[in-house]
Amino acid sequence: MINKQYKATILKGGQITIPAAIRRQLGLKPGQKVHQYIQSGKVFLDFDLQNRSVEQNQDPKRKD
């Protein structure tokens, strides 16, 4: 079920921006892991929402 569609542009480095409305709705934070996969010619993003509290406490730029 699709509530609303969003359009993104692929940047030069292959990056896309997840719209703020989606980040807020899902509670996504910088540094959170995302799994990507292709199925039937479509790209899917799978966020580990159950373990996000562990990820959001880590600085994504920090190398331990």
N, C-alpha and C positions, 0 to 999 in steps of 0.2 A: 504494500500500500504506500503510495507516494503522497505525502502531505503537501509538499511544495518543491518545485525544482529550482535549482540554482545553476548558474552558468559560471564557469571559471576559464581562465586563459592559461595555457601552459607557457611559463616563462622560459627564457633562454637556457637556464640551467636545468630545465625539466621539472621545475617546481610549480605547484598550484597552491592557491590559498583556499582554505576551508572557510566559508563565510562565517562571520561572527554569530549570526543567528543559529547556525548549526553547532558551533563551538559552545555557545551558551546552553542550548537545549540539551546537549549531551554531557556538559560539564568538562569539556576537553581543556587540557592545560598544556603549556609548552613543555616539551621533553617527553610527552606521553608517547608510548609506542603504538604503531599502527601496522597491521598486517594487510598486504595488498595481494589480490589474486585476480585472475582472469577466468571467466566462465561464460561460455556461449558468446564470445566476442565482446563482453562487457567487463569493465574494471570495477572491482568491489574493494572498499576499504573497511576493515574490521578493527574496531577499537576495543581494547581490553578494558571495558568499563568497570568490571568488578575489582580490578587491581589498580585502579587509577590513583588511589591515595598513596601508594608506594612510589609511583612515578612522579607525581606532582611535587614531592618533597625533595627531588633530586634536581640539581642544576644541570641542564643538558650540555652546557659548555665545559663543565668540570670533568677532568680526566683523573679518576682514582687509580 
